[in-house]
Amino acid sequence: MLSDVNGPEIGLSFAPELHLFVGAARSAGRTPFVTDGASTLGHVVESLGVPLTEVGRLVADGAEVPVSHVPQRGEHIEVRAVERPQRVPGAPLRFLLDVHLGTLARRLRLLGVDAAYTNEDPGDAALAARSAEERRVLLSRDRGLLQRRELWAGAYVYSDRPDDQLRDVLGRFAPTLAPWTRCTACNGRLAAADKDAVHEQLHHGTQRTYDVFAQCTACGRVYWRGAHHARLEAIVEEALRAGTG
């Protein structure tokens, strides 16, 4: 257990955005916390349930400190939320989503955002390792997953509603949007396709009604402006408006 009755007591205050993680007891401003005198500030914050992916600046008695800072007796620590839009080092910006965020993954792909996802759960260790290997921002609602040390970068998805999830991710990271350029099934790139070249994949009614097609260069799936296009267009238009607002 981190807390020790014989250790130094510090004061902690968390940004409103982080109250979800720490609960009501620590949501009312500065609250006391007894440390063991050796643990880093990053360890203290995570021990209280806050993934460091959600933490911005750490301020001790008015001076910014790193997560490796060891709190001293009497210090007042302000734990602030990440600033938005959040800038991730390196390029291009790419995401990895856990097994519970399939709808969000498809919507990001619809907008042309590189979003890796599989509906088979590879396990926390494999997801964190892939994030590090491919330099992808891991999106998840699993706090424990976001606290894994091997993770390269991550972000907690605050809502369980796909519309809100998409707004949250776009608002936080402001990725470059290129709608209708990615396969929503596999994340591959789309290219214009000749109707005659893909006719074997089309139902007879589709062949009669549509003339413009795109095909995934990775999995071969064929796309056209079918019955669901209006709903998808509304998602795209809202995202583009938010990005220019």
C-alpha positions as CSV (number, residue, x, y, z in Angstrom):
1,M,0.0,0.0,0.0
2,L,1.4,3.4,-1.0
3,S,0.1,5.4,2.0
4,D,2.0,5.2,5.2
5,V,0.9,6.9,8.5
6,N,4.6,7.8,9.2
7,G,5.2,9.3,5.8
8,P,5.1,13.0,4.7
9,E,1.6,14.5,4.1
10,I,1.0,16.5,1.0
11,G,-2.0,18.3,-0.4
12,L,-3.5,17.2,-3.7
13,S,-6.0,19.0,-6.0
14,F,-7.2,17.5,-9.3
15,A,-8.6,19.4,-12.3
16,P,-12.3,19.0,-12.8
17,E,-11.7,16.8,-15.9
18,L,-10.1,14.2,-13.6
19,H,-12.8,14.0,-11.0
20,L,-14.2,11.0,-12.8
21,F,-11.2,9.0,-11.8
22,V,-10.6,10.1,-8.2
23,G,-14.2,10.2,-6.9
24,A,-16.2,12.6,-4.8
25,A,-13.8,12.5,-1.8
26,R,-11.0,14.2,-3.8
27,S,-13.2,16.4,-6.1
28,A,-13.7,19.3,-3.7
29,G,-10.3,21.0,-4.0
30,R,-7.2,20.4,-1.9
31,T,-7.3,17.2,0.0
32,P,-4.5,15.6,2.2
33,F,-2.6,12.5,1.2
34,V,0.1,10.7,3.2
35,T,2.9,9.3,1.0
36,D,5.6,6.8,1.8
37,G,8.3,9.4,1.2
38,A,9.9,7.5,-1.7
39,S,7.2,7.0,-4.4
40,T,7.2,9.4,-7.4
41,L,4.4,11.8,-8.1
42,G,3.5,9.7,-11.1
43,H,3.1,6.7,-8.9
44,V,1.0,8.6,-6.4
45,V,-1.4,9.9,-9.1
46,E,-1.8,6.5,-10.6
47,S,-2.4,4.9,-7.2
48,L,-5.4,7.2,-6.9
49,G,-6.9,5.8,-10.2
50,V,-5.8,8.5,-12.6
51,P,-4.0,7.2,-15.8
52,L,-1.0,9.4,-16.6
53,T,-2.3,9.6,-20.2
54,E,-5.0,12.0,-18.8
55,V,-2.6,14.2,-16.8
56,G,-1.1,17.4,-18.2
57,R,1.1,19.6,-16.1
58,L,2.0,18.7,-12.5
59,V,2.6,21.7,-10.3
60,A,4.2,21.6,-6.9
61,D,3.9,24.8,-4.8
62,G,3.6,26.8,-8.0
63,A,6.4,25.2,-9.9
64,E,6.0,22.6,-12.7
65,V,7.6,19.2,-11.8
66,P,8.0,16.0,-13.8
67,V,6.2,12.7,-12.9
68,S,9.5,11.5,-11.5
69,H,9.3,14.2,-8.7
70,V,9.2,12.7,-5.2
71,P,6.7,14.8,-3.2
72,Q,8.0,16.5,0.0
73,R,6.2,17.1,3.2
74,G,3.7,19.9,3.0
75,E,3.8,20.4,-0.8
76,H,0.6,21.3,-2.5
77,I,0.4,19.4,-5.8
78,E,-1.9,20.5,-8.6
79,V,-2.8,17.7,-11.1
80,R,-4.0,19.3,-14.3
81,A,-5.6,17.7,-17.3
82,V,-4.1,17.4,-20.7
83,E,-4.3,20.5,-22.9
84,R,-6.5,20.3,-26.0
85,P,-5.7,19.9,-28.7
86,Q,-3.1,17.5,-27.5
87,R,0.1,17.3,-29.6
88,V,1.6,13.8,-29.9
89,P,5.3,13.6,-30.8
90,G,6.2,12.2,-34.2
91,A,4.1,11.9,-37.3
92,P,1.8,10.8,-38.7
93,L,-0.9,10.6,-36.0
94,R,-2.2,7.1,-35.8
95,F,-4.5,5.3,-33.4
96,L,-5.1,1.8,-32.0
97,L,-8.4,1.0,-30.4
98,D,-9.3,-1.8,-28.0
99,V,-11.9,-4.5,-28.7
100,H,-14.8,-2.5,-27.2
101,L,-14.5,0.5,-29.6
102,G,-15.4,-1.0,-32.9
103,T,-17.9,1.7,-33.9
104,L,-15.5,4.5,-33.1
105,A,-12.8,2.8,-35.1
106,R,-15.1,2.6,-38.2
107,R,-16.1,6.3,-37.8
108,L,-12.5,7.4,-37.6
109,R,-11.7,5.4,-40.7
110,L,-14.7,6.9,-42.5
111,L,-13.0,10.3,-41.8
112,G,-9.7,9.0,-43.2
113,V,-8.0,8.7,-39.9
114,D,-5.6,5.8,-39.5
115,A,-7.3,3.6,-36.8
116,A,-6.1,0.1,-36.2
117,Y,-8.6,-2.3,-34.6
118,T,-9.5,-5.9,-34.4
119,N,-12.7,-7.5,-33.0
120,E,-10.6,-10.2,-31.4
121,D,-9.1,-9.2,-28.0
122,P,-5.3,-9.8,-28.1
123,G,-4.9,-8.9,-24.5
124,D,-3.7,-5.9,-22.7
125,A,0.0,-6.7,-23.0
126,A,-0.2,-7.2,-26.8
127,L,-2.2,-4.0,-27.3
128,A,0.3,-2.0,-25.3
129,A,3.2,-3.6,-27.2
130,R,1.6,-2.8,-30.5
131,S,1.1,0.8,-29.4
132,A,4.8,1.1,-28.7
133,E,6.0,-0.8,-31.8
134,E,3.8,1.1,-34.3
135,R,3.8,4.5,-32.4
136,R,0.0,4.5,-32.1
137,V,-2.1,6.3,-29.6
138,L,-4.1,3.6,-27.8
139,L,-7.7,4.6,-27.2
140,S,-9.5,2.7,-24.4
141,R,-12.0,2.9,-21.6
142,D,-9.9,0.5,-19.5
143,R,-7.9,2.5,-17.0
144,G,-5.6,-0.5,-16.2
145,L,-4.7,-0.9,-19.8
146,L,-3.8,2.8,-20.0
147,Q,-1.5,2.4,-17.0
148,R,0.7,-0.2,-18.6
149,R,4.4,0.8,-18.7
150,E,5.1,-0.4,-22.2
151,L,2.4,1.8,-23.7
152,W,3.7,4.5,-26.1
153,A,0.8,6.9,-25.8
154,G,-2.8,6.6,-24.9
155,A,-6.1,8.3,-24.2
156,Y,-9.1,7.5,-22.1
157,V,-12.4,7.5,-24.0
158,Y,-14.8,9.3,-21.7
159,S,-18.2,8.3,-23.1
160,D,-19.8,5.0,-24.0
161,R,-21.8,6.7,-26.9
162,P,-20.1,6.6,-30.3
163,D,-21.2,10.1,-31.3
164,D,-19.7,11.6,-28.1
165,Q,-16.6,9.3,-28.4
166,L,-15.9,10.7,-31.9
167,R,-16.3,14.3,-30.8
168,D,-14.0,13.7,-27.8
169,V,-11.2,12.1,-29.9
170,L,-11.4,14.7,-32.7
171,G,-11.5,17.5,-30.2
172,R,-8.6,16.2,-28.2
173,F,-6.2,15.3,-31.0
174,A,-7.5,17.4,-34.0
175,P,-6.3,14.8,-36.6
176,T,-6.2,15.6,-40.2
177,L,-9.4,14.5,-41.9
178,A,-9.7,12.9,-45.3
179,P,-13.2,11.5,-45.6
180,W,-13.9,8.5,-47.9
181,T,-10.3,7.5,-48.3
182,R,-10.1,4.5,-46.0
183,C,-11.8,1.2,-45.8
184,T,-14.0,1.1,-42.7
185,A,-13.6,-2.7,-42.6
186,C,-9.8,-3.0,-42.5
187,N,-8.3,0.5,-42.5
188,G,-6.7,0.1,-45.9
189,R,-6.6,2.9,-48.5
190,L,-9.4,3.3,-51.0
191,A,-8.9,3.9,-54.8
192,A,-11.3,4.6,-57.6
193,A,-12.6,1.4,-59.2
194,D,-13.9,0.7,-62.7
195,K,-17.4,-0.7,-62.6
196,D,-16.6,-3.5,-65.0
197,A,-13.6,-4.6,-62.9
198,V,-15.7,-5.0,-59.7
199,H,-19.0,-6.2,-61.2
200,E,-18.6,-9.7,-59.9
201,Q,-18.8,-8.3,-56.3
202,L,-22.0,-6.4,-57.0
203,H,-25.6,-7.4,-56.7
204,H,-27.7,-7.0,-59.9
205,G,-29.6,-4.0,-58.4
206,T,-26.4,-2.3,-57.5
207,Q,-25.0,-2.7,-61.0
208,R,-28.1,-1.1,-62.5
209,T,-28.3,1.8,-60.0
210,Y,-24.7,2.9,-59.4
211,D,-21.8,3.9,-61.6
212,V,-19.2,5.3,-59.2
213,F,-17.2,2.8,-57.1
214,A,-14.1,2.7,-54.9
215,Q,-12.2,-0.4,-53.8
216,C,-9.9,-1.1,-50.8
217,T,-6.4,-1.7,-52.0
218,A,-5.8,-4.0,-49.0
219,C,-8.8,-6.3,-48.7
220,G,-10.6,-5.6,-52.0
221,R,-13.9,-4.5,-50.5
222,V,-16.0,-2.4,-52.9
223,Y,-17.8,0.8,-51.8
224,W,-20.5,2.9,-53.4
225,R,-23.0,5.6,-52.3
226,G,-25.7,3.2,-51.2
227,A,-28.7,3.3,-48.9
228,H,-26.6,4.3,-45.8
229,H,-24.7,7.1,-47.5
230,A,-26.9,9.9,-46.1
231,R,-26.3,8.8,-42.5
232,L,-22.5,8.5,-43.1
233,E,-22.5,11.9,-44.9
234,A,-24.0,13.4,-41.8
235,I,-21.2,12.0,-39.6
236,V,-18.6,13.4,-42.0
237,E,-20.2,16.8,-42.3
238,E,-20.5,17.2,-38.5
239,A,-16.8,16.3,-38.1
240,L,-15.7,18.7,-40.8
241,R,-17.8,21.5,-39.2
242,A,-16.3,20.9,-35.8
243,G,-12.8,21.0,-37.3
244,T,-13.3,24.4,-38.9
245,G,-15.4,25.9,-36.0
